């Protein structure tokens, strides 16, 4: 069965949102897909037909979207939805997650587009100044027996520092890419996660997102009538997210020894410390599913706030750096002329 090129995140989010809305209004999944099929054109129409064909032959909706190469987050939500039965919730949540990803990526792109252009332009100008203009002024100084001022020497030092800083960044990026392809990808999932925990900023995002996802999916499974142990077995048997499969095995193994879930989670560095407290409180009042869901929403809101805050800091910082460099370039050309005029 021929599948066309990969759907964009925007297209994926849009169709998932429509399906969620139609399921909420009482449509079955087949009815909703058929309605969308009738109203679509071109590539999407063909893909929806392929999707319906797979469903009619007994395959799951997740399998159909896997063939359409939908985002891994969507597939993981649908996997857990197959277990707890709330397909409408899974479609809505996955649509919102994709929409948030697109929004954040668009904001970051808009924030960095002009600053990156400025940095490239200033880098070219800086290279020209250091390679062409500065040596010429130095030759003039030597021919006129003029001693360079302290500030001129300081500017030369700044330009050299910026040049080596740029080279250092490029070398660092090459080393990171080399490490990623040669060493990191060959590590076990558990070892990869521990490497991420050692990276500042990245580790906080990693911990918050995994706390959110684990709490949300465990909450859904518990609301679907499963026990905690049965829910963890669902995590263990899935093959979409290897990290959670390994984590579930660890949790199950410790539960069998008599340890409590909140104690095991507290000892794991992959989650926020608050998660263990939420589990303890939820088990104590018999509302673990509700507590985990509320906690997951709190964590994702906090994560979004941190990302937005970081974005508001990035652009002014880049503008400030570019402005300072432009000022130094201007002074590097202007001050030698004043120096020569003073010595005439």
JOSUL-V965140 format. One record per helix or strand. SS is the DSSP state (hx for helix, st for strand). FROM is the first residue (numbers start at 1). TO is the last residue. Records with the same first field share a line. If there is no record, write none. Layout:
SS: FROM-TO, FROM-TO
//
This chain:
hx: 9-24, 29-39, 42-56, 61-67, 72-84, 87-143, 150-182, 184-186, 189-196, 202-223, 228-237, 242-256, 261-267, 273-285, 288-342
//
